[in-house]
Amino acid sequence: MRQADDRLIVALDVPDALAGLDLVKRVGDRVNFYKIGLGMLTGGGLALANELKQEHGKRVFLDMKLFDIGATVEAAVRGLAQFDLDFLTVHGDPNVVRAAKQGAAGKDLKILAVTILTSLDRADLDAALIRPGELSDIVAERAGRAFAAGADGVICSPQEAALIRALPEARGRLIVTPGVRPHGSDHGDQKRIATPAQAIAAGADHVVVGRPVWAMPDPAAAAHAILEELASPQARHPNL
């Protein structure tokens, strides 16, 4: 059996912890990294995160996208850090990132800053009164500011991964890309997408894939196909 490739993070976008654990079992041992988001929080998401870590030896990415005043973010992260998780998302505002890093002090938890959600485009930014300009430029600027505030990595679409990887501040930092769709997959609610190989080649360290795995009749086969693509020459890049 091949060793798990942690570049693939499978999103457990299912209703509750029981469905999430069932999906993990169906996917099998070749996937070692899973994302648990807000949608499962009231369905036992934290309990599942702890079970996957402590009983199954999996890596866990808790996608909470925290955003609040500094003291609240720091307290929330300090509490979540007790679960021995791997990644946690917060919004990329520098004050939020700094507070999250303080909350995670002394733990191995990596704080990932959200730049611009991959479900948004320029029209969405206009509706939210976010300043004019190319979306990719805003993403890169937010990433640079998040790194300066101490972020261990950023969340961005695959289309901005190369811009961020080129930033001097990005050296040795993590780039995690949702909005990844294998060829032929339904785009769903994502607007800025790429294939798994394209995302890694552009500079991503991890790709997050949800629906193209969990919605398939054979989730294990779907995950294995993505892993094969990540092992192809088209997906090679160094994290400089």
Protein Blocks (a to p, Z undefined) as FASTA:
>chain_A
ZZddfkbccdddbfblklmmmmmmmnommbcbdcddfklmmnopmmmmmmmmmmnopacd
ddekpacdfklmmmmmmmmmmnopabdcddfbfklmmmmmmmmgoiabdcdddfbdfkbc
fklmmmnopaeddfklmmmmmmmmmmmnopabdcddfklmmmmmmpmklgopacddehia
cehiafkjafbdcdfklmmmnopabdcdfklmmmpmblmlmmmmmmmmmmpmklgccdZZ
